[in-house]
Amino acid sequence: MIPIFSILCVLISFSTLICFLKLHFTYRKNKEELVGKFSKIFLFLSLLYGSFALPRFVFDDLRIIELCLDLGFFFAFLAAAYLLLISFELFYQKKPSKFIFLGVISIGVLFLILSIINLRPASIHFYNGFVFWSENRNIFINIFGGAILGLITIIGASLFISGGLKSEEKKVRVRAFLMSGAIIGTFLEVVIRFVFGFLFDIFISTLICVFFGIISMLLMIIAIFGIKIKEKKYF
């Protein structure tokens, strides 16, 4: 049986890791704090998809796989916290950013604790020669976590779109719109899988989510590697 989603998550994790390394070395060179914070989004996204890729490649025990899926969701909260932090700092609203940043992380910690307390073996599925795993956590925890992440990504996308519209430089606008498109793709990924996933066939909903994940990563790679903008010129 082919672990299709684990393979795809490896590819996404590797792509986001490359983005992280690119931004991290840029930060090491220029010491621009915003770039350093932005790199952490890709670090946690890489860890997120890396956690989702562990089934079959590293672990077969269903309880450990469930823990990996829960940990991946926690990394999503960390990435979302940095997304909001950066979104506010781009518009020089630094005072509320720390409160929001710590608040999102606190929600992620609460989610992880509740998931571990209610830890159950992950569900394993077989579909036309493919094998994949899904979380077996309480549905209300899923919906709560997915709704919070969805709200954060919408706020982040709105701020990037607003920044792009305000900019007079074409390359800055294009990068902002690409990033907002990637963020919206992540929003759809989260909402379909964690908020409404229980309404659909598990294979189809997971496939759609991975599709949006791949599209989002491609948009981010184009925005980071394909568009050259003057130093410290964001919006």
C-alpha positions in Angstrom: 0.0 0.0 0.0 1.3 3.5 -0.9 1.2 6.1 1.9 0.2 8.8 -0.6 -0.4 11.7 1.8 2.8 11.0 3.8 4.7 11.2 0.5 3.1 14.5 -0.5 3.6 16.0 3.0 7.3 15.1 2.7 7.5 17.2 -0.5 5.7 20.1 1.0 7.8 19.9 4.2 11.0 20.0 2.1 9.7 23.0 0.0 8.9 25.0 3.1 12.2 24.1 4.7 14.0 25.5 1.6 12.0 28.8 2.1 13.0 28.8 5.7 16.7 28.4 4.9 16.5 31.1 2.3 14.9 33.6 4.7 17.1 32.6 7.6 20.3 33.1 5.8 19.0 36.5 4.5 18.2 37.4 8.1 21.7 36.3 9.2 23.2 38.5 6.5 21.0 41.7 6.9 19.9 41.3 10.5 16.4 42.4 9.5 14.1 41.3 12.4 11.0 41.1 10.3 12.7 38.6 7.9 13.8 36.5 10.8 10.3 36.3 12.1 8.9 35.6 8.7 11.4 32.7 8.3 9.9 31.1 11.5 6.5 30.8 9.7 8.2 28.5 7.1 10.1 26.6 9.9 6.9 25.7 11.7 5.1 24.9 8.4 7.9 22.5 7.6 7.6 20.9 11.0 3.8 20.8 10.6 4.0 18.8 7.3 7.0 16.9 8.6 4.8 15.7 11.5 2.1 14.7 9.1 4.6 12.7 7.0 5.9 10.5 9.8 3.3 7.7 9.5 4.7 4.6 7.9 8.1 6.3 7.2 9.0 6.4 10.9 6.1 5.1 13.0 3.4 2.5 12.7 2.0 2.6 16.2 -1.4 4.3 15.9 -1.2 6.2 19.2 2.2 7.6 18.3 0.8 8.6 14.9 -2.1 10.4 16.6 0.4 12.3 18.7 2.3 13.3 15.6 -0.9 14.6 14.0 -1.7 16.5 17.1 1.8 17.9 17.3 1.6 19.0 13.6 -1.6 20.9 14.4 0.2 22.6 17.3 2.9 23.8 14.8 0.1 25.3 12.7 -0.8 27.5 15.7 2.9 28.6 16.1 3.0 29.5 12.4 -0.3 31.3 12.7 1.0 33.3 15.7 4.0 34.5 13.7 1.7 35.3 10.7 -0.4 37.6 12.9 2.7 39.1 14.5 4.2 40.0 11.2 0.9 41.2 9.7 0.6 43.8 12.6 4.2 44.8 12.6 4.1 45.5 8.8 1.5 48.2 9.6 3.5 49.4 12.7 0.8 48.3 15.2 3.4 46.8 17.6 1.5 47.3 20.9 -1.3 44.7 20.3 1.0 42.3 18.4 2.6 40.7 21.5 -0.7 40.2 23.2 -2.2 38.5 20.1 1.0 36.5 19.5 1.0 35.0 23.0 -2.7 34.5 22.9 -2.6 32.4 19.8 0.3 30.3 21.2 -1.7 29.8 24.4 -4.6 28.5 22.4 -2.2 26.1 20.6 -0.8 24.9 23.9 -4.4 24.3 25.2 -5.3 22.4 22.1 -2.2 20.2 22.4 -2.9 19.5 26.1 -6.6 18.6 25.4 -5.5 16.4 22.5 -3.0 14.5 24.7 -5.5 14.1 27.6 -8.0 12.6 25.2 -5.4 10.7 23.1 -6.8 7.9 21.1 -5.2 5.7 18.4 -5.3 7.4 15.0 -7.6 6.0 12.3 -6.1 4.1 9.4 -7.8 4.1 6.0 -7.3 2.1 2.8 -8.4 3.4 -0.5 -7.6 1.9 -3.9 -4.1 0.8 -3.1 -3.4 3.8 -0.9 -3.0 3.9 2.9 -3.4 7.0 5.0 -4.1 8.1 8.5 -6.4 10.6 10.1 -6.7 12.2 13.5 -9.1 10.5 16.0 -9.5 13.5 18.4 -12.8 14.9 19.7 -14.7 16.5 16.9 -15.4 19.7 18.9 -11.6 20.1 19.5 -11.1 19.8 15.8 -13.8 22.3 14.9 -12.6 24.8 17.6 -8.9 24.6 16.5 -9.8 24.7 12.8 -12.1 27.8 13.3 -9.4 29.7 15.2 -6.8 28.9 12.6 -9.2 29.8 9.8 -10.0 33.2 11.4 -6.2 34.0 11.9 -5.4 33.2 8.2 -8.3 35.3 7.0 -7.0 38.3 9.1 -3.5 37.7 7.8 -4.6 37.5 4.2 -6.7 40.7 4.6 -3.7 42.6 5.9 -1.4 41.4 3.1 -4.1 42.4 0.5 -4.5 45.8 2.1 -0.7 46.3 2.1 -0.5 45.3 -1.5 -3.2 47.7 -2.5 -1.5 50.6 -0.7 1.9 50.0 -2.3 2.9 52.0 -5.4 5.5 49.5 -6.4 4.3 46.8 -8.8 6.6 44.0 -7.5 5.6 44.7 -3.9 1.9 44.5 -4.9 2.5 41.2 -6.7 4.4 39.7 -3.8 1.7 40.8 -1.4 -1.1 39.3 -3.5 0.9 36.0 -4.0 1.3 35.7 -0.2 -2.3 36.5 0.4 -3.3 33.8 -2.1 -1.1 31.4 -0.3 -2.6 32.3 3.0 -6.1 31.9 1.6 -5.1 28.5 0.3 -4.0 27.6 3.8 -7.3 28.9 5.1 -9.3 26.6 2.8 -7.0 23.7 3.7 -7.6 24.1 7.4 -11.4 24.8 7.2 -12.1 21.9 4.8 -10.1 19.4 6.7 -10.7 20.3 10.4 -14.0 22.2 10.4 -16.0 20.5 7.7 -14.0 17.4 7.1 -16.4 15.2 9.1 -19.1 16.0 6.5 -17.1 14.6 3.5 -15.4 11.4 2.5 -12.1 11.3 4.5 -10.0 10.5 1.4 -11.5 13.3 -0.7 -11.3 16.0 2.1 -7.7 15.1 2.8 -6.8 15.1 -0.9 -8.4 18.5 -1.3 -6.4 19.8 1.7 -3.1 18.5 0.4 -3.9 20.1 -3.0 -4.4 23.5 -1.4 -1.2 22.9 0.6 0.8 22.3 -2.5 -0.7 25.4 -4.3 0.0 27.6 -1.2 3.6 26.4 -1.1 4.1 27.1 -4.8 2.7 30.6 -4.4 5.0 31.3 -1.4 8.1 29.9 -3.3 7.3 32.2 -6.3 6.8 35.2 -3.9 10.1 34.6 -2.1 12.4 33.4 -4.9 10.8 34.8 -8.0 10.3 38.4 -7.1 13.3 40.6 -6.2 12.4 43.7 -4.1 14.7 46.3 -2.6 15.8 45.7 0.9 13.3 46.5 3.7 10.7 47.3 1.0 7.7 45.2 2.0 4.5 47.3 1.5 
